[in-house]
Every structure is written in structure tokens, then in C-alpha cells.
Amino acid sequence: MPVSTTKPMKVKLIALLLFTTHVAIAQDSLFARKMVDTLASPYFWGRGYTKNGMAKAAVFLTSQLRSYGVSPMDGKNFMQEFSYRVNTFPGKMEVTINGVVLMPGRDFIVSPDSRGVKGEGKLVQSDSIRFVDQANRIVVVLEDKLTWSAEQKVLDYTVIELDKQLQKTLPATINVNIENKMNDDFKTGNICGIVKGTSKPDSVIVYTAHYDHLGGMGSDTYFPGANDNASGVTQVLSLAKYYAAHQQAYTMAFILFAGEEAGLLGSKYFSENPLIPLKNIRFLVNLDLEGTGIDGITVVNATIYPNEFTMLKQINEKNKLLVKVNSRGKAANSDHYFFTEKGVPSFFMYTLGGIKAYHDIYDISATLPLTEYRNLFNLLLKFNDGLMNVADNQ
């Protein structure tokens, strides 16, 4: 009687499949961690306006898309160039309060619309949190959290925000040397790639994230921007890498925006100068703050597009991916907004829970857990299948 080899062969195939799946997940996790580590590193200096940070990031990200096999959206160049004005702080960033030298980013920040100033003087308390040096036109403010940003204008005075938890005495004297430089024509660009669809190339699904962050405040302090938004960029890169290797019926497009932190400038520019017809976009998903997820995700525009949101929730529940998918209405809080205003069906998804670092020097890769990176990636793949009406056929 011959010995059957069916069972051992089946066991081997299952074992091989499990091993391959495990390796793929491990590789994807390593890819995500490496990308966030890289984008939040000092080399890119907060992907902002000093030390050529944003330009370096653009070169790196363009090379990534090219290496995956993604094509330029316009057929020629990944970069959609544009420019805008922005206030920068490339040099001196010295503040001494009551004779104590303060550390930029940790002890204080300068308001991003401040002018530069050099001098010393006395501070007079004007209310419970504000102290004024009238001679040097300086306002010192005590804050619960130091949260920086980017601005396109310059005030005729200087605002210095102090972490009131670290300030042991009321500010009475000040000595400052702060250098600002208004850049009236900061040149940058959106990074735009595409993978053509096999049978319905005029139907497009778009994934977006902003790659810019705040850059540096002075010559020695930078804002890494791991969660905001190296995490979202990494998820878009993961999708681009996947779809370049697994071409779909629909066209898959990927846009990494510049200028988000200065006022959604890159997405506004693209929406007004689209490289693909906006009417061809079946759906756009914008990804920002994607590095946690222990408490699930929130979906902006869920109430505007209830059918797609219902589908997203059903996919999540069926596959047991994220603990919760929360609904939120329309909001002008990220790069989806100007597309929504032009009638493009759009979601903005952000993760919930975990670290609280935001627009500060503590938003670093080392403490960013990437808790639901893999599950969110899988949710997005299955959501795309639903948008293309192929989920039931696979």
C-alpha cells in the first residue's frame, strides 16, 4: 500500500505560507521604522526652512518613489514646483531670563511670526501669564505646552513663550539675541507619483500626506516631526511600493505635499493646478499623524461620505484590524480640505492614543510606537478593493 504524501505536503505548504507572511510583515515593519527614523533624523533638520531640510527630504522621497517603479504624475518630473513666503530663524536663538540661560525648544520657543531682536531689559507683568519689555518690544508668555508652527508674516514685536512648569520664578529681566529672516520666495514642491490602472486608468484613487514639518528654530534646535508627519509619509510610501508591484484596475496616485504647516499651501496649489483631472478621482485619502493607533483612528469627512465610511467600518469589523473607527464631520484641518471644497470625495484619517508629542522637540522616532501601522495598511488595501468593487471577487 503506497504511503500518502498529501498531508505532509499540505503541512509544509502551510508552514511555508506562515513563514513567508511572517517575514513579509517583519520586513514591512522594518521598512516603516527605517523610514520614520530617516525622515526624523538631523540630516533633514525637521524638513523645514533652514539647513535645506525640506529640499533634502524632497530629493530623498523622489528617489524612493522612483526606486519602487512609480512614475511621475506629469510624465516628466515628480516635483510640482511652487513657492511662498515664510518667516525663518536660521541663526542666533539666545534667551536669558532672570540671569538663567534657557534652552530653545525645551525651555522656550519664539512665536513663528516674531521679528528678530537683540537687547536686554526689564519685564513688567501685564496679566497672569504675560510680561512685557516695552523698550525692546518683547512679550513673554507663560504656556502649559510649547507648540511651534510656521508663519508667512512678521510682527513688529517679538513673542517668547516659556514653559511655565520649568520657570521657577516670575520673569523680571531678559537678555535676548534672536535672528529671523523673512524668505519672500521659498522654493519647494509637491511630490507627485502615479501607477497607471490596467483596465480603468481614468478612475483614480489618491493617497496623500505632507512631508514638510517645522524645520529648525535657531542653528542648534530642530523639530523632528516623527508622528507629524514622517508617519503619514511612510504609510503613503508603503502603499506606493505595494501598488507599484501589484498593479490595479484603477490608477493609484500618490502626492506628498509641501507647505502644509504654513497653511495647507501645497494641497491648495495642487487643487488649483491639478496634474490629473479632479473629476477622475474616485476617492482621496489623506494621512497625517499615523504613528499610534492604540485607540483606533478618526475619519474626517465621514459624515459627508457616509457610504464609503460605512464600507470602511464594515471592512474593519470583518477583519478585526483597528479597535475603533471614529466618525468626524467636515474640517479644514489637513490637506484633504481643498479637494473636498472642489467636490473630490475625500477622507482624512489620523490615529489616536499613545504619545502626546506634537509640534515640539519631543516628536521623535525613538518614542513613536507605530502601533497600528500594519493593520492600517491592510485596512487601506481592503478599502481600495471596496472602492474598485473587487473585494467580493478575490
C-alpha positions as CSV (number, residue, x, y, z in Angstrom):
1,M,0.0,0.0,0.0
2,P,1.6,3.3,-1.1
3,V,2.3,5.9,1.6
4,S,0.3,9.1,1.1
5,T,2.4,12.3,0.9
6,T,-0.7,14.7,0.7
7,K,-0.8,15.5,4.4
8,P,2.9,16.2,4.9
9,M,3.0,18.3,1.7
10,K,0.0,20.3,2.9
11,V,1.6,20.9,6.3
12,K,4.8,22.0,4.6
13,L,2.9,24.4,2.3
14,I,1.0,25.9,5.3
15,A,4.3,26.3,7.2
16,L,5.9,27.9,4.2
17,L,3.0,30.3,3.9
18,L,3.1,31.2,7.6
19,F,6.8,31.8,7.4
20,T,6.5,33.9,4.3
21,T,3.7,36.0,5.8
22,H,5.7,36.5,9.0
23,V,8.8,37.6,7.0
24,A,6.7,40.0,4.9
25,I,5.2,41.6,8.0
26,A,8.6,41.8,9.7
27,Q,10.1,43.4,6.5
28,D,7.2,45.9,6.3
29,S,7.6,46.9,9.9
30,L,11.4,47.3,9.5
31,F,10.7,49.4,6.4
32,A,8.3,51.7,8.3
33,R,10.7,52.1,11.3
34,K,13.6,52.8,8.9
35,M,11.6,55.4,7.0
36,V,10.4,57.2,10.1
37,D,13.9,57.1,11.6
38,T,15.4,58.5,8.4
39,L,12.8,61.3,7.9
40,A,13.0,62.5,11.5
41,S,16.8,62.4,11.6
42,P,19.0,65.6,12.0
43,Y,20.1,65.3,8.3
44,F,16.6,66.5,7.2
45,W,16.5,69.1,10.1
46,G,12.8,68.9,10.6
47,R,12.1,69.0,6.8
48,G,11.7,72.8,7.0
49,Y,13.1,76.1,6.1
50,T,16.7,76.1,7.3
51,K,19.7,73.9,6.5
52,N,18.0,72.9,3.3
53,G,15.8,70.4,5.2
54,M,12.7,70.4,3.0
55,A,14.7,70.2,-0.2
56,K,16.8,67.3,1.1
57,A,13.6,65.5,2.0
58,A,12.1,66.1,-1.4
59,V,15.2,64.6,-3.1
60,F,15.1,61.5,-0.9
61,L,11.4,60.9,-1.3
62,T,11.6,61.3,-5.1
63,S,14.3,58.7,-5.2
64,Q,12.2,56.4,-3.1
65,L,9.2,56.6,-5.5
66,R,11.5,56.1,-8.5
67,S,13.1,53.0,-6.9
68,Y,9.7,51.4,-6.4
69,G,8.8,51.8,-10.1
70,V,6.3,54.6,-9.6
71,S,6.1,57.1,-12.5
72,P,6.0,60.9,-12.3
73,M,2.4,62.1,-12.5
74,D,3.0,64.6,-15.3
75,G,5.2,62.0,-17.2
76,K,8.3,64.1,-16.7
77,N,9.1,65.2,-13.2
78,F,8.0,64.1,-9.7
79,M,8.2,67.7,-8.4
80,Q,5.3,70.1,-8.9
81,E,7.2,73.3,-8.1
82,F,5.7,76.4,-6.3
83,S,6.9,79.0,-3.8
84,Y,5.7,81.1,-0.9
85,R,6.9,83.5,1.7
86,V,7.8,82.2,5.2
87,N,9.5,83.6,8.3
88,T,12.6,81.6,9.3
89,F,15.0,81.5,12.2
90,P,18.4,80.4,10.8
91,G,20.8,81.9,13.3
92,K,21.0,83.1,16.9
93,M,18.4,81.8,19.3
94,E,19.5,83.0,22.8
95,V,17.2,83.9,25.7
96,T,18.2,84.5,29.3
97,I,15.5,85.1,31.9
98,N,16.4,86.3,35.4
99,G,20.1,85.5,34.6
100,V,19.3,81.9,33.7
101,V,20.2,80.8,30.1
102,L,17.3,78.9,28.6
103,M,17.4,76.1,26.1
104,P,15.4,76.6,22.8
105,G,12.6,74.1,22.4
106,R,12.8,72.8,25.9
107,D,12.5,76.0,28.0
108,F,11.1,78.4,25.4
109,I,10.0,78.9,21.8
110,V,9.8,82.1,19.8
111,S,6.5,82.7,18.1
112,P,7.0,81.9,14.4
113,D,5.7,85.3,13.3
114,S,8.2,87.2,15.5
115,R,10.8,89.6,14.4
116,G,14.4,89.2,15.4
117,V,15.7,91.2,18.3
118,K,18.9,91.8,20.3
119,G,18.9,93.5,23.7
120,E,18.3,93.4,27.4
121,G,15.7,94.9,29.6
122,K,13.2,94.7,32.4
123,L,9.9,92.7,32.2
124,V,6.7,94.2,33.6
125,Q,3.8,91.9,34.4
126,S,0.7,92.8,32.4
127,D,-1.6,89.9,33.4
128,S,-1.3,86.4,35.0
129,I,0.8,85.0,32.1
130,R,2.2,88.0,30.2
131,F,5.3,90.1,30.9
132,V,6.4,93.0,28.7
133,D,9.7,94.6,27.9
134,Q,8.4,97.8,26.2
135,A,11.8,99.2,25.2
136,N,12.7,96.1,23.1
137,R,9.1,95.3,22.1
138,I,9.2,91.8,23.6
139,V,6.3,89.9,25.1
140,V,7.0,86.9,27.3
141,V,4.1,84.5,27.8
142,L,3.9,81.5,30.2
143,E,2.4,78.4,28.5
144,D,1.4,75.0,29.6
145,K,2.9,73.4,26.5
146,L,5.3,74.8,23.9
147,T,3.8,74.2,20.5
148,W,5.6,75.7,17.5
149,S,4.4,76.4,13.9
150,A,5.3,78.2,10.7
151,E,4.1,81.7,9.6
152,Q,4.1,83.7,6.4
153,K,4.2,87.1,8.2
154,V,6.4,89.0,10.6
155,L,5.1,91.1,13.5
156,D,6.7,94.3,14.6
157,Y,7.5,92.8,18.0
158,T,8.8,89.5,19.4
159,V,6.8,86.9,21.4
160,I,8.7,84.4,23.6
161,E,6.8,81.6,25.1
162,L,8.1,79.9,28.3
163,D,7.3,76.5,29.6
164,K,5.7,77.6,32.9
165,Q,6.4,74.2,34.5
166,L,10.1,74.8,34.1
167,Q,10.0,78.5,35.1
168,K,10.6,78.6,38.8
169,T,10.3,82.4,39.3
170,L,8.3,85.1,37.6
171,P,10.2,86.6,34.7
172,A,11.7,90.0,35.7
173,T,14.7,90.6,33.4
174,I,15.5,89.5,29.9
175,N,18.5,89.3,27.6
176,V,18.0,88.1,24.1
177,N,19.7,87.6,20.7
178,I,17.2,86.2,18.2
179,E,17.8,86.3,14.4
180,N,14.9,85.9,12.0
181,K,14.9,86.1,8.2
182,M,11.8,86.6,6.1
183,N,12.1,84.4,2.9
184,D,9.8,86.1,0.4
185,D,10.3,83.3,-2.2
186,F,10.8,80.0,-0.6
187,K,11.0,77.5,-3.4
188,T,9.7,73.9,-2.9
189,G,7.3,71.5,-4.5
190,N,4.8,68.7,-4.1
191,I,6.0,65.2,-5.0
192,C,3.5,63.5,-7.3
193,G,3.7,59.9,-8.5
194,I,1.3,57.5,-10.3
195,V,0.8,53.8,-11.1
196,K,-1.5,53.5,-14.1
197,G,-4.5,51.3,-13.9
198,T,-4.7,48.2,-16.1
199,S,-8.4,48.5,-17.2
200,K,-9.8,51.7,-15.8
201,P,-6.9,54.1,-15.9
202,D,-9.2,57.2,-15.8
203,S,-10.5,56.2,-12.4
204,V,-8.0,57.3,-9.8
205,I,-7.6,56.5,-6.1
206,V,-5.2,59.1,-4.4
207,Y,-3.2,58.8,-1.2
208,T,-1.6,62.0,0.2
209,A,0.5,63.1,3.1
210,H,2.5,66.2,3.8
211,Y,6.3,65.7,4.0
212,D,7.2,69.2,5.4
213,H,7.4,70.0,9.1
214,L,8.7,72.9,11.1
215,G,12.4,72.8,10.5
216,G,14.7,74.5,12.9
217,M,14.4,77.3,15.5
218,G,17.9,78.7,15.6
219,S,21.1,76.9,14.4
220,D,21.1,74.2,17.1
221,T,17.4,73.1,17.6
222,Y,15.2,71.3,15.2
223,F,11.7,69.7,15.3
224,P,12.0,66.1,14.1
225,G,8.3,65.6,13.2
226,A,8.2,61.8,13.5
227,N,4.4,61.5,14.0
228,D,3.8,64.8,12.2
229,N,4.2,63.7,9.5
230,A,7.0,61.2,8.8
231,S,4.4,58.6,9.9
232,G,1.9,59.6,7.2
233,V,4.6,59.9,4.5
234,T,5.8,56.4,5.4
235,Q,2.3,54.9,5.0
236,V,2.0,56.6,1.6
237,L,5.4,55.2,0.6
238,S,4.3,51.7,1.7
239,L,1.2,52.0,-0.4
240,A,3.2,53.3,-3.4
241,K,5.7,50.4,-3.0
242,Y,2.9,47.9,-2.9
243,Y,0.9,49.1,-5.8
244,A,3.9,49.6,-8.0
245,A,4.4,45.8,-7.6
246,H,0.7,45.0,-7.7
247,Q,-0.9,47.0,-10.5
248,Q,-4.6,47.5,-10.1
249,A,-7.6,48.1,-12.4
250,Y,-7.7,51.7,-11.2
251,T,-4.9,54.2,-11.3
252,M,-3.2,54.7,-8.0
253,A,-1.8,58.2,-7.3
254,F,0.5,59.4,-4.5
255,I,1.0,63.0,-3.5
256,L,3.4,64.2,-0.8
257,F,2.6,67.9,-0.1
258,A,5.0,70.7,0.9
259,G,3.8,73.8,2.8
260,E,1.2,72.1,5.0
261,E,2.5,73.6,8.2
262,A,2.4,77.1,6.7
263,G,-1.3,76.8,5.8
264,L,-2.1,73.8,3.6
265,L,-0.3,75.6,0.8
266,G,0.8,72.6,-1.2
267,S,-2.6,70.9,-1.3
268,K,-4.2,74.3,-2.2
269,Y,-1.7,74.7,-5.0
270,F,-2.3,71.2,-6.4
271,S,-6.1,71.5,-6.2
272,E,-5.9,74.7,-8.2
273,N,-3.3,73.3,-10.6
274,P,-4.1,69.6,-10.8
275,L,-1.8,67.2,-12.7
276,I,-4.8,64.8,-13.1
277,P,-8.4,65.8,-13.7
278,L,-10.1,66.2,-10.3
279,K,-13.3,64.7,-11.7
280,N,-11.4,61.4,-12.3
281,I,-10.6,60.9,-8.6
282,R,-12.8,58.2,-7.2
283,F,-11.6,58.9,-3.7
284,L,-8.7,60.6,-1.9
285,V,-7.4,59.6,1.5
286,N,-5.1,62.0,3.3
287,L,-2.8,60.5,6.1
288,D,-1.4,62.6,8.9
289,L,-0.4,61.7,12.4
290,E,-0.3,57.9,11.7
291,G,2.2,56.8,14.3
292,T,0.0,55.5,17.1
293,G,-3.5,53.9,16.9
294,I,-3.9,52.2,20.3
295,D,-7.3,53.9,20.5
296,G,-8.1,53.5,16.8
297,I,-8.5,56.2,14.1
298,T,-10.7,59.1,13.4
299,V,-12.0,59.8,9.9
300,V,-12.7,63.4,8.9
301,N,-15.5,63.8,6.3
302,A,-17.1,60.5,7.5
303,T,-20.5,62.3,7.7
304,I,-20.0,63.8,4.2
305,Y,-19.4,60.4,2.6
306,P,-21.5,58.0,4.7
307,N,-21.5,55.2,2.1
308,E,-17.7,55.0,2.0
309,F,-17.4,55.4,5.8
310,T,-19.9,52.5,6.3
311,M,-17.8,50.4,4.0
312,L,-14.6,51.3,5.8
313,K,-16.2,50.4,9.2
314,Q,-17.6,47.1,7.9
315,I,-14.2,46.1,6.4
316,N,-12.5,46.9,9.8
317,E,-15.0,44.9,11.8
318,K,-14.9,41.9,9.5
319,N,-11.1,41.8,9.6
320,K,-10.7,42.8,13.2
321,L,-8.0,45.4,12.3
322,L,-8.4,48.5,14.5
323,V,-10.1,48.8,17.8
324,K,-12.3,51.7,16.7
325,V,-13.0,53.8,13.6
326,N,-14.5,57.1,14.7
327,S,-16.6,59.4,12.6
328,R,-16.0,63.1,12.3
329,G,-17.6,65.8,10.1
330,K,-16.0,68.3,7.7
331,A,-12.9,70.1,9.0
332,A,-10.3,72.3,7.4
333,N,-7.5,70.7,9.4
334,S,-5.4,69.0,6.8
335,D,-4.6,68.5,3.2
336,H,-7.9,66.9,2.2
337,Y,-9.7,70.2,2.7
338,F,-9.2,72.0,-0.6
339,F,-10.0,68.8,-2.5
340,T,-13.3,68.4,-0.6
341,E,-14.1,72.1,-1.4
342,K,-13.7,71.2,-5.1
343,G,-16.0,68.2,-4.9
344,V,-13.4,65.5,-4.7
345,P,-14.6,62.7,-2.3
346,S,-12.0,62.7,0.5
347,F,-11.2,61.3,3.9
348,F,-8.6,62.5,6.4
349,M,-7.5,59.7,8.7
350,Y,-5.4,60.2,11.9
351,T,-4.5,57.7,14.6
352,L,-5.5,58.0,18.3
353,G,-3.8,57.3,21.6
354,G,-0.2,56.9,22.7
355,I,2.3,59.7,22.7
356,K,1.2,63.3,23.2
357,A,4.2,65.0,21.4
358,Y,3.0,67.5,18.8
359,H,4.8,70.4,17.1
360,D,7.6,70.2,19.7
361,I,11.1,68.8,20.0
362,Y,9.8,65.6,21.6
363,D,8.1,64.2,18.4
364,I,11.0,61.8,17.8
365,S,11.1,58.4,16.1
366,A,12.5,56.6,19.2
367,T,9.3,57.1,21.1
368,L,6.8,56.7,18.2
369,P,5.3,53.2,18.6
370,L,3.8,52.8,15.1
371,T,1.3,50.6,16.9
372,E,-1.2,50.1,14.1
373,Y,1.0,50.7,11.1
374,R,0.4,47.2,9.6
375,N,-3.3,47.0,10.5
376,L,-4.0,50.4,9.0
377,F,-2.1,49.5,5.8
378,N,-4.2,46.4,5.5
379,L,-7.4,48.4,6.1
380,L,-6.4,50.8,3.3
381,L,-5.7,48.0,0.9
382,K,-9.1,46.4,1.5
383,F,-10.8,49.8,1.4
384,N,-9.3,50.3,-2.1
385,D,-10.7,46.9,-3.1
386,G,-14.1,48.1,-2.0
387,L,-13.8,51.3,-3.9
388,M,-12.9,49.4,-7.0
389,N,-15.7,46.9,-6.4
390,V,-13.4,43.9,-6.5
391,A,-13.4,42.8,-2.9
392,D,-16.1,40.1,-3.4
393,N,-14.2,38.7,-6.4
394,Q,-10.9,38.0,-4.6
